Amino acid sequence: MRPNKTLTIFLSNHMCPLVNPAALFTLRLRCRRREKLWPPATGGFDETCRLPSFADVASVPDVLDLWMAWNPAGLAVRGVARSVGATRWCHPTRPEDSDGLHLWIATRPTGESHRAGRYCRRLALLPTGGGRLADKPVAVPATIPRTSEVPAELPEGSITMESKLSADGWQIDAMIAAAALPGWDPAEIPRLGFFAALVDRRLGKVPCFAPPEFPWDGDPTTWAELELVE
């Protein structure tokens, strides 16, 4: 879905709108079930798995494409960053500031609490910075500001990743196992609270569903809803 021209002009002339433009819509994004999620070459991603872009609505650069899929074993995600160049600042010891794809996931969303709880997880998926030579992709848990209760520790080996680097940007593929998602139960709760952002040293934080000025990094009521559909 694309915004109409009037909304686009309003956003371009106002750096900090009083109301999050994305909140004018119910952002329910469909996440398709795929029987095989890994490896990515055979994981079944196609255009029906691609999430729509709300860059125009959020008034941010359109530099990130996202694909999502699920099955009872967990979530698969692909992020492709464009026009961000070849320089990357990826430090697993400083995940909140590291370049990469950042995800906020609530397995039991209420839509009411402004503070994240134990069923909320933030992940920094970094295209490089891992391994002995710091040249491998790595997934690191990151802090959600003002959280009321921190989730369980991220189990070792619960996220599998691949990345491709280019002069223009990067591609990340990740399989997030159910063990990495506290409260994961798609049979009982077939929806997730979900937010994503690209973090880049040159561009800063580029959120997918809200303007940069809004508190999406710590307020679950600003996140979208990801429907786990068959």
C-alpha positions in Angstrom: 0.0 0.0 0.0 1.3 3.4 -0.9 0.3 6.7 0.7 -1.7 9.2 -1.3 -0.1 12.4 -2.6 -1.6 14.6 0.1 -0.1 12.6 2.9 3.3 12.4 1.2 3.5 16.2 0.8 2.5 16.7 4.4 5.3 14.5 5.6 7.9 16.0 3.4 7.1 19.5 4.8 7.0 18.5 8.5 10.0 17.0 10.0 8.2 15.7 13.2 4.5 15.1 12.7 2.4 15.2 15.9 0.9 11.8 15.1 2.7 8.8 13.8 1.4 8.6 10.2 1.6 4.8 10.2 -0.8 4.8 13.2 -3.5 6.0 10.9 -3.5 2.5 9.5 -3.8 -0.9 11.2 -0.5 -2.4 10.1 -1.2 -6.1 9.9 1.5 -7.7 7.8 1.1 -11.2 6.6 3.9 -13.7 7.3 3.5 -16.8 5.1 4.0 -20.4 6.4 6.7 -22.3 4.6 7.5 -26.0 5.4 11.2 -25.4 4.9 12.9 -22.3 6.2 16.6 -23.2 6.0 18.9 -23.1 4.1 17.8 -19.9 2.4 18.5 -21.2 -1.1 15.6 -23.7 -0.6 13.6 -21.9 2.1 10.8 -21.0 -0.2 11.0 -17.2 -0.2 9.0 -15.6 -3.0 7.2 -12.3 -3.6 4.3 -13.3 -1.3 6.8 -13.4 1.5 7.9 -9.8 0.9 6.7 -7.2 3.3 5.3 -3.9 1.9 7.4 -0.8 2.2 6.1 2.1 4.3 9.2 4.3 3.8 7.1 7.0 2.2 4.6 7.0 5.1 7.4 7.1 7.7 9.3 9.7 5.7 12.6 7.7 5.7 14.9 6.6 2.9 13.7 3.5 1.0 16.8 1.4 1.5 15.6 -1.8 3.1 13.6 -4.7 1.6 12.3 -7.5 4.0 11.0 -11.0 3.5 9.5 -13.1 6.3 8.3 -16.7 6.6 7.4 -19.0 9.5 6.6 -22.5 10.6 6.3 -24.0 14.1 10.1 -24.3 14.2 10.5 -20.5 14.1 10.9 -17.5 11.8 13.0 -16.9 8.7 13.9 -13.4 7.7 15.8 -11.9 4.7 16.9 -8.3 4.8 18.5 -6.5 1.8 20.1 -3.1 2.3 20.6 -0.9 -0.7 22.5 2.3 -1.2 24.3 2.1 2.1 27.8 1.6 0.7 30.6 -0.8 1.6 31.7 0.5 4.9 30.2 -1.3 7.9 30.5 -0.7 11.6 29.5 -4.0 13.2 30.6 -4.6 16.8 28.8 -7.5 18.7 29.7 -5.8 22.0 27.8 -2.7 21.0 24.7 -4.2 19.3 22.4 -1.2 19.7 24.7 1.0 17.6 26.0 -1.6 15.1 25.1 -1.5 11.4 22.6 -4.2 10.4 19.0 -5.3 10.5 17.4 -4.8 13.9 14.2 -6.6 14.8 11.7 -6.2 17.7 9.5 -9.2 18.2 6.7 -9.6 20.8 5.3 -13.2 20.8 2.3 -12.3 23.0 1.4 -8.7 22.0 -1.3 -6.9 23.9 -1.3 -3.6 22.0 -1.8 -1.8 25.3 1.5 -1.7 27.2 4.0 1.0 26.4 6.8 -1.0 27.9 8.3 -4.2 26.6 8.2 -7.3 28.8 9.6 -10.8 29.0 7.9 -11.9 25.8 9.6 -9.1 23.8 13.0 -9.7 22.1 15.2 -7.3 20.3 17.8 -8.8 17.9 20.6 -7.1 16.1 21.4 -9.1 12.9 24.8 -8.0 11.8 26.2 -8.8 8.3 29.7 -9.0 9.6 31.6 -8.7 12.9 31.4 -12.3 14.1 33.9 -15.2 14.1 37.6 -15.2 14.9 38.4 -12.8 12.1 35.2 -10.7 12.7 34.2 -11.4 9.1 31.1 -13.6 9.7 27.5 -12.6 10.3 26.3 -12.6 13.9 23.1 -12.3 15.8 23.2 -10.4 19.1 20.4 -9.7 21.6 20.1 -5.9 22.2 18.5 -3.9 24.9 15.0 -2.5 24.7 14.7 0.8 26.6 12.4 1.0 29.6 11.6 -2.7 29.5 9.5 -3.9 32.4 11.0 -7.4 32.5 13.9 -8.7 30.4 13.4 -11.9 28.4 15.4 -15.1 29.0 18.9 -15.2 27.7 19.3 -16.0 24.0 20.2 -19.7 23.7 23.4 -20.4 22.0 23.0 -21.6 18.4 19.3 -20.6 18.3 19.9 -18.2 15.3 21.5 -19.4 12.1 22.7 -16.7 9.6 24.2 -16.1 6.2 25.2 -12.8 4.7 26.4 -11.4 1.3 28.3 -8.2 1.1 28.5 -5.8 -1.8 29.7 -2.3 -2.7 26.1 -1.1 -2.4 25.1 -2.8 0.8 24.4 -6.3 2.2 22.0 -9.2 2.4 21.2 -11.0 5.5 19.4 -14.4 5.8 18.5 -15.6 9.3 16.6 -18.5 10.8 15.3 -17.6 14.3 14.5 -20.8 16.1 11.5 -21.0 18.4 14.0 -21.3 21.4 15.1 -17.7 20.7 11.5 -16.4 20.9 10.2 -16.5 24.5 6.5 -17.4 24.6 6.4 -18.6 21.0 3.2 -20.5 20.4 1.8 -19.9 16.9 -1.0 -22.5 17.4 -2.4 -20.5 20.3 -1.3 -17.0 19.3 -0.9 -16.7 15.5 0.4 -13.1 15.5 3.4 -11.2 16.7 4.2 -7.7 17.6 6.9 -6.7 15.1 9.2 -3.9 14.2 12.3 -3.6 12.0 14.9 -0.9 11.4 18.1 -0.6 9.4 20.9 0.9 11.4 23.7 2.5 9.4 26.6 4.8 10.6 26.0 7.2 7.7 22.1 7.2 7.6 21.5 6.6 11.2 18.4 4.6 12.3 16.0 4.0 9.5 12.7 2.5 10.9 10.3 0.6 8.7 6.9 1.6 10.1 7.2 4.9 12.0 9.2 8.2 11.8 12.6 8.2 13.4 11.4 10.7 16.1 8.9 8.3 17.6 9.7 5.9 20.5 9.4 2.7 18.4 12.7 1.3 19.9 11.0 0.9 23.3 7.2 1.2 22.9 5.4 -1.9 21.7 2.3 0.1 20.9 4.1 1.6 17.9 5.0 -1.8 16.4 3.2 -3.5 13.6 1.3 -6.8 13.8 2.7 -9.8 12.0 0.0 -12.3 11.2 1.2 -15.9 10.9 -0.9 -17.2 8.0 -1.0 -20.5 6.3 
